[in-house]
Amino acid sequence: MTKTLLALALAVALGTAHAAEGVSQAQFKALEARMAQLEADAKAARADAAKARAEAEAAQAEVARLKGASTANVAAPAAPTPGGSAATSAPAAADTSDLAANDDLAVPDDTASAAAPAPVATGESNDNVASADGGGSSSNPNAFNPAISIILNGSYTHHSLDPANYIRAGFPIVGEGGPAPDGFSLGESEISFAANIDEKFYGQLTLTAASENGQDHIGVEEAFIDTTALPAGWNMRLGRFYSNIGYLNSHHAHTDNFFDRPLAYQAFLGNQYGDDGVQVRWVAPTSLFFEVGGEAFRGESYPAAGAGHGGVGTKTLFAHVGGDVGDENEWLAGVSALRTSAIGGEDGFTGDGTLYIVDGTWKWAPQGNFKDGGLTLRSEYMIDHRDGTVVDAADPSVVFDWSGKRRGAYAEAVYRINRQWDVGYRFDRLWAANDGPFASDTDPTRHTIEATWRNSEFSLFRLQLSHDKPNAVDTDNAVTVQYQTSLGAHGAHKF
């Protein structure tokens, strides 16, 4: 444009000179008109440039605003929704069943449900993650920020029988299967990190902080990856995780309806079976929920020990089926088997063991939403077969041959009065072996009642009373006050 104006100015000057040399007046006026038009065009161009610059500045401001909002969303904790309903994201791969997806009825104890911004396994989220990884034009700024969840758990317990003198007839105390300590206790608190890794994998790490005999320690409770893109309902899990046998075993303790685990879990699984291994699971693409799967574990945790068979000392099989009955009822049932190989186990056992489990759960929600009230009935029955030898705890030089069977079961009923209150009752019983090193004429029993008050989905207080008859001589009456809170993002629990 500048060059054009200079050329016209030169032309005018030349025109003046030419006029002086006899150029026509008409030619001179034509050049003036041309120069005026060019000046008008230049003015319009400057206006367009100013407009474009303003639009660019506005766009830059919008980008900055969006970045700021995105950062705030990542930093802000999940907010509770009014009335206790949790706006949960899609659950982790462990919770991908049809039943688990129903949050209203899928969370028997939803004290820890919260909005989870990142660890979703939906196709939309995976697409975003894939794009951020360099594959597409869009990106998700949350894709690489794991959801962080903290469960704080504490209690006060008073026993009429000193826990140090607690003897369960026919069932040695193993793992974490003993009574809670007297007095105040931090219990077992946990911190969990979870997120989609990319379009094909989901990962989760759960660390626990606990105190035992006055010593604090942090351990790895679970650390696993799940596949999210296998076809036809298949899923694989790799790492350290809780087995999917039975009902309660795969659930974290903070989702339980009672302060402690049933006696059968304490006696046969040391409270809960978790180990390093692999799980393969298939969920049928039907309206009726049906899953079947198997696991192979290293075999270090009770009832296994010593990581026999080259570090594949435990194998499991499980199947669960469930569905709806009308709008107010849901059910889930399952059968499982845990096959272990123990070398110098905690109870002195060396040999092969098989634990069979049958479980069943029924939920009734007359208002269609269990959070508003309803009844949960649940029971599990276990049969434990052992074939091997047992070292005498009092004299390790004495070894007994043992091939025997023991059993255990519990039944519980929890009535949800409203969104804040529930009350429950549980009955436990163990059947000791008739002969062998753990033979006993007394079968341990326990009655437990509880009342739970929830201020919101993120905090609860629980009062529990239990009457335990662990052997023919002793009785333990225990009272426990438990508090539990949930901080941060926490996905929906399973059914």
C-alpha positions in Angstrom: 0.0 0.0 0.0 2.8 2.4 0.9 4.5 1.7 -2.4 1.3 2.4 -4.3 0.8 5.8 -2.6 4.4 6.8 -3.4 3.8 5.9 -7.0 0.7 8.0 -7.2 2.4 10.9 -5.5 5.2 10.6 -8.1 2.6 10.4 -10.8 0.9 13.6 -9.5 4.2 15.3 -9.4 5.0 14.1 -12.9 1.4 15.1 -13.9 2.1 18.6 -12.7 5.2 18.7 -14.7 3.4 17.2 -17.7 0.6 19.8 -17.3 3.2 22.4 -17.4 4.3 20.6 -20.5 0.8 20.5 -21.9 -0.9 17.4 -20.2 -4.7 17.7 -20.4 -6.7 18.9 -17.4 -8.9 15.7 -17.6 -5.9 13.4 -17.2 -4.8 15.4 -14.1 -8.3 15.1 -12.4 -8.4 11.4 -13.2 -5.2 10.8 -11.3 -6.5 12.8 -8.3 -9.6 10.6 -8.2 -7.5 7.5 -8.4 -5.4 8.7 -5.5 -8.5 9.5 -3.4 -9.9 6.0 -4.0 -6.6 4.4 -2.9 -6.6 6.5 0.3 -10.1 5.3 1.1 -9.1 1.7 0.5 -6.1 2.1 2.8 -8.4 3.5 5.5 -10.7 0.5 5.2 -7.8 -1.9 5.4 -6.6 -0.2 8.6 -10.1 -0.6 10.1 -10.1 -4.3 9.1 -6.7 -4.8 10.7 -7.8 -3.1 13.9 -10.9 -5.3 14.0 -8.9 -8.5 13.4 -6.5 -7.5 16.2 -9.3 -6.9 18.6 -10.8 -10.3 17.8 -7.4 -12.0 18.3 -7.1 -10.3 21.7 -10.6 -11.5 22.7 -9.7 -15.0 21.6 -6.6 -15.0 23.7 -8.5 -13.8 26.7 -11.1 -16.6 26.3 -8.3 -19.2 26.0 -6.7 -17.8 29.3 -10.2 -18.0 31.0 -10.8 -21.6 29.9 -7.3 -22.6 31.1 -8.0 -21.0 34.5 -11.4 -22.8 34.8 -9.8 -26.1 33.9 -7.1 -25.7 36.5 -9.7 -24.8 39.1 -11.7 -27.9 38.3 -8.7 -30.1 38.8 -7.7 -28.6 42.1 -11.2 -28.4 43.6 -12.4 -31.4 45.6 -15.5 -33.2 44.7 -18.5 -31.4 46.2 -21.3 -33.3 47.8 -24.7 -33.0 46.2 -27.7 -32.0 48.2 -29.6 -34.8 49.9 -26.7 -37.2 49.7 -26.8 -38.2 46.1 -23.4 -38.7 44.6 -22.7 -37.6 41.1 -20.3 -40.4 40.5 -18.3 -40.9 37.4 -18.2 -44.2 35.7 -16.7 -46.7 38.1 -13.4 -48.2 37.9 -12.9 -51.3 35.9 -13.6 -53.4 39.0 -17.1 -51.9 39.1 -18.1 -52.2 35.5 -20.9 -54.7 36.1 -24.5 -53.7 35.3 -25.4 -53.9 38.9 -22.5 -51.7 40.0 -23.5 -49.1 37.5 -26.8 -48.6 39.3 -25.5 -46.2 41.9 -28.7 -45.8 43.9 -29.0 -49.4 44.7 -25.4 -50.4 44.0 -23.9 -48.7 47.1 -25.0 -50.5 50.2 -22.8 -48.2 52.2 -22.3 -45.1 50.1 -20.5 -43.2 52.8 -17.5 -42.7 50.5 -19.2 -42.1 47.2 -18.1 -38.8 45.6 -17.7 -37.2 42.3 -14.7 -38.7 40.7 -13.3 -36.5 37.9 -10.8 -38.7 36.3 -10.8 -42.5 36.7 -13.5 -43.3 34.2 -13.6 -46.1 31.7 -16.1 -44.6 29.3 -15.4 -44.4 25.6 -15.6 -40.6 25.7 -12.9 -40.3 28.3 -10.7 -42.8 26.6 -11.0 -40.9 23.4 -9.8 -37.8 25.2 -6.9 -39.6 26.7 -5.9 -41.0 23.4 -6.0 -37.5 21.8 -3.9 -36.1 24.6 -1.4 -38.8 23.9 -0.8 -37.3 20.5 -3.3 -39.0 18.4 -6.0 -36.3 17.9 -6.8 -32.6 17.8 -8.4 -32.4 21.2 -7.0 -33.1 24.7 -8.2 -33.7 28.2 -6.2 -31.7 30.8 -7.4 -34.1 33.5 -6.3 -37.2 31.7 -3.0 -37.5 33.5 -4.3 -36.3 36.9 -5.3 -39.3 39.0 -8.3 -39.0 41.3 -7.1 -39.0 44.9 -9.3 -40.5 47.6 -8.5 -40.6 51.4 -10.4 -42.7 53.9 -9.9 -41.8 57.5 -11.0 -44.5 59.9 -10.8 -44.5 63.7 -12.4 -46.3 66.6 -12.7 -46.9 70.3 -13.3 -50.4 71.5 -13.8 -51.9 74.9 -13.7 -55.7 75.4 -14.8 -57.6 78.5 -12.1 -60.2 77.6 -8.5 -59.1 77.1 -7.8 -59.4 73.4 -4.4 -60.9 74.3 -6.2 -63.8 76.0 -8.7 -64.4 73.1 -8.7 -68.0 71.9 -11.0 -69.2 69.2 -11.7 -72.9 69.6 -10.6 -74.9 66.6 -9.4 -71.8 64.6 -6.0 -70.3 65.3 -5.9 -66.5 65.1 -4.2 -65.7 61.7 -3.6 -62.6 59.7 -5.8 -59.7 60.9 -8.5 -62.1 62.0 -8.3 -61.4 65.7 -10.4 -59.0 67.8 -9.8 -55.2 67.6 -7.4 -53.8 70.2 -8.8 -52.3 73.4 -9.1 -48.5 73.5 -8.6 -45.9 70.8 -7.2 -47.0 67.5 -6.5 -45.3 64.2 -7.8 -48.5 62.5 -6.9 -48.8 58.9 -6.9 -45.6 56.8 -6.2 -45.6 53.1 -5.2 -43.3 50.3 -6.0 -44.2 46.8 -4.9 -43.0 43.3 -6.8 -44.0 40.2 -7.0 -42.9 36.6 -7.2 -44.1 33.1 -3.7 -44.7 31.8 -4.6 -44.5 28.1 -7.3 -45.8 25.9 -6.6 -49.4 26.8 -5.7 -49.4 30.5 -6.9 -48.2 33.9 -4.7 -48.1 37.0 -5.2 -47.9 40.7 -2.9 -47.7 43.7 -4.2 -48.0 47.3 -1.9 -47.4 50.3 -2.9 -48.2 53.8 -1.8 -46.6 57.0 -2.2 -48.7 60.1 -0.9 -49.0 63.6 0.0 -52.4 65.1 1.5 -52.9 68.6 2.2 -49.2 68.8 4.1 -49.1 65.5 2.8 -47.2 62.5 3.3 -48.6 59.1 2.3 -48.0 55.5 1.6 -50.8 53.1 0.5 -51.4 49.6 -3.1 -52.7 49.8 -3.7 -52.8 46.0 -1.7 -51.8 43.0 -3.1 -53.1 39.7 -4.0 -52.2 36.1 -7.2 -53.2 34.3 -7.7 -53.6 30.6 -10.6 -51.5 29.3 -10.7 -52.3 25.6 -10.8 -56.1 25.4 -13.7 -57.3 23.2 -16.9 -59.2 24.1 -17.0 -58.5 27.8 -13.5 -59.8 28.7 -11.4 -58.0 31.3 -8.0 -58.7 32.7 -6.4 -57.4 35.9 -2.7 -57.5 36.7 -0.9 -56.6 40.0 -1.8 -56.9 43.6 -5.6 -56.9 44.4 -8.3 -58.5 46.4 -9.7 -61.7 45.0 -13.2 -61.7 43.6 -14.2 -64.8 45.5 -17.4 -64.6 47.7 -19.1 -61.2 48.3 -17.2 -59.2 50.9 -13.7 -60.3 49.9 -13.4 -57.9 46.9 -14.8 -55.0 48.9 -12.7 -52.6 50.9 -13.5 -52.8 54.6 -14.8 -49.2 54.8 -17.8 -50.3 52.7 -18.9 -52.9 55.2 -22.1 -52.5 57.2 -20.3 -53.6 60.4 -17.1 -52.5 62.1 -15.4 -55.9 61.7 -15.5 -58.8 59.3 -17.6 -61.9 59.9 -15.9 -64.7 61.8 -15.7 -66.9 58.7 -13.6 -64.3 56.9 -11.4 -63.9 60.0 -10.9 -67.7 60.4 -10.5 -68.9 56.8 -9.0 -65.8 55.0 -7.3 -63.9 57.8 -9.9 -61.2 57.2 -9.5 -60.8 53.5 -7.5 -62.5 50.7 -5.3 -60.3 48.6 -2.1 -61.2 46.7 0.0 -60.5 43.6 -1.4 -62.1 40.5 -3.7 -62.0 37.5 -7.4 -62.1 37.0 -9.4 -62.9 33.9 -13.1 -62.1 34.0 -16.0 -62.3 31.5 -19.3 -60.4 31.8 -22.1 -61.7 29.6 -23.7 -59.1 27.4 -27.2 -59.8 28.7 -29.7 -57.9 30.8 -29.3 -60.5 33.5 -25.9 -59.8 35.2 -23.6 -62.8 34.9 -19.9 -62.9 35.3 -17.4 -65.8 35.5 -13.7 -65.7 36.0 -10.5 -67.1 37.4 -7.4 -65.9 39.2 -3.8 -67.0 39.8 -1.9 -65.6 42.7 1.6 -65.8 44.0 0.4 -67.6 47.2 2.0 -65.6 50.0 -1.2 -64.6 51.9 -3.1 -66.8 54.3 -4.4 -69.5 53.9 -1.6 -69.9 51.3 2.0 -69.4 52.3 5.5 -69.9 50.9 4.5 -69.1 47.3 4.5 -72.8 46.3 4.4 -74.1 42.8 7.0 -71.7 41.5 5.2 -68.6 42.8 1.7 -69.6 41.6 0.5 -71.0 44.9 -3.2 -69.9 44.8 -5.8 -70.3 42.1 -9.5 -69.3 42.2 -12.7 -69.7 40.2 -15.8 -67.6 40.7 -19.2 -66.9 39.2 -21.9 -64.4 40.1 -25.4 -63.9 38.7 -27.9 -61.2 39.7 -30.7 -59.0 38.5 -33.8 -57.0 39.3 -37.2 -58.1 40.5 -39.6 -55.3 39.7 -38.6 -51.7 40.6 -37.9 -52.3 44.3 -35.8 -55.5 44.5 -32.3 -56.5 43.4 -30.4 -59.7 44.1 -26.9 -61.2 43.6 -25.7 -64.7 44.2 -22.4 -66.5 43.6 -20.2 -69.5 44.1 -16.4 -69.5 44.4 -13.5 -71.7 45.1 -10.0 -70.9 46.4 -7.3 -73.5 46.0 -4.1 -72.9 47.9 -0.7 -74.5 48.5 0.8 -73.6 51.9 4.4 -74.2 53.0 4.7 -73.3 56.7 1.5 -71.3 57.0 0.6 -69.0 59.9 -1.4 -71.8 61.5 1.5 -74.2 61.1 -0.2 -76.0 58.1 1.8 -77.3 55.1 -0.2 -78.9 52.3 -3.2 -78.2 50.0 -6.3 -76.4 51.0 -9.6 -75.7 49.2 -12.1 -73.1 50.4 -15.6 -73.2 48.8 -17.9 -70.1 49.2 -21.6 -69.6 48.5 -22.9 -66.1 48.8 -26.2 -64.3 48.4 -27.5 -60.7 48.7 -31.0 -59.4 48.5 -31.9 -55.7 48.5 -35.4 -54.2 48.9 -35.9 -50.5 48.3 -39.6 -49.6 48.6 -39.0 -46.1 47.3 -36.9 -47.3 44.4 -33.7 -45.8 46.0 -31.9 -47.7 48.7 -30.6 -44.4 50.1 -34.1 -43.4 51.0 -34.8 -46.6 52.9 -34.8 -50.3 52.5 -33.5 -53.6 53.7 -30.4 -55.6 52.8 -30.1 -59.3 53.6 -26.8 -61.0 53.0 -25.2 -64.4 53.9 -22.1 -66.4 53.0 -21.3 -70.0 53.7 -17.8 -71.4 53.6 -16.4 -74.9 53.7 -12.6 -75.4 54.3 -10.9 -78.6 53.3 -7.3 -79.3 54.4 -4.9 -82.1 53.5 -1.4 -82.0 54.8 0.5 -81.6 58.1 0.4 -79.2 61.0 3.3 -78.3 63.3 2.4 -78.2 67.0 2.6 -74.5 68.1 3.7 -75.5 71.6 6.4 -78.0 70.4 7.6 -77.4 66.8 9.3 -80.8 66.8 5.8 -82.4 66.8 4.0 -82.7 63.4 0.5 -84.0 62.9 -1.0 -85.4 59.8 -4.3 -83.6 59.1 -7.0 -84.2 56.5 -10.2 -82.4 57.7 -13.0 -80.1 57.1 -14.3 -77.0 58.9 -17.2 -74.7 58.1 -18.3 -71.1 58.8 -21.2 -68.8 57.9 -22.8 -65.5 58.7 -26.2 -63.9 58.1 -26.9 -60.2 58.4 -29.8 -57.8 58.0 -29.4 -54.1 57.7 -32.4 -51.8 57.6 -31.9 -48.4 56.1 -34.3 -46.1 57.9 -33.6 -43.0 55.9 -30.6 -41.2 54.3 -28.9 -40.8 57.7 -29.7 -43.8 59.8 -29.5 -47.6 59.5 -29.5 -50.4 62.0 -28.3 -53.9 61.6 -27.9 -57.4 63.1 -25.4 -60.1 62.2 -25.0 -63.7 63.4 -21.7 -65.6 63.0 -20.9 -69.2 63.5 -18.0 -71.5 63.0 -18.0 -75.3 63.0 -14.7 -76.7 64.2 -13.2 -80.0 62.9 -14.3 -83.2 64.6 -10.8 -84.6 64.8 -7.2 -83.6 64.1 -5.0 -80.9 65.6 -7.8 -78.3 65.5 -10.6 -80.5 66.7 -13.0 -78.9 69.2 -16.4 -79.7 70.8 -17.2 -76.0 70.9 -18.3 -74.1 67.9 -17.6 -70.3 68.2 -20.6 -68.0 67.8 -21.2 -64.2 67.8 -24.1 -61.9 67.8 -23.6 -58.3 66.7 -25.9 -55.2 66.5 -25.0 -51.8 65.0 -26.5 -48.4 64.5 -25.0 -46.0 62.0 -25.5 -42.2 61.6 -24.4 -40.4 58.5 -24.0 -36.7 58.4 -23.5 -36.9 54.6 -22.1 -39.4 52.2 -18.7 -38.5 53.4 -18.8 -39.1 57.1 -20.4 -41.5 59.5 -20.4 -42.6 63.2 -21.2 -46.2 64.1 -22.1 -47.8 67.4 -21.6 -51.6 67.6 -22.2 -54.1 70.3 -21.2 -57.7 70.1 -21.5 -60.8 72.2 -18.8 -63.3 71.3 -18.5 -66.9 72.5 -15.1 -67.9 71.1 -14.6 -71.0 73.2 -16.3 -73.1 75.9 -15.0 -71.0 78.8 -14.7 -67.3 77.7 -17.3 -64.7 76.6 -16.3 -61.4 75.1 -18.8 -58.5 75.2 -17.4 -55.6 73.1 -18.6 -52.1 72.5 -17.2 -50.1 69.6 -17.6 -46.5 68.4 -16.3 -46.0 64.9 -15.9 -42.8 62.9 -15.1 -42.8 59.2 -14.7 -40.0 56.6 -14.0 -39.8 52.9 -12.0 -37.0 51.3 -11.5 -36.4 47.7 -12.8 -38.3 44.7 -14.1 -41.8 45.3 -15.9 -43.9 42.7 -19.1 -45.8 43.2 -18.8 -49.1 45.1 -19.9 -52.4 43.7 -23.4 -53.9 44.4 
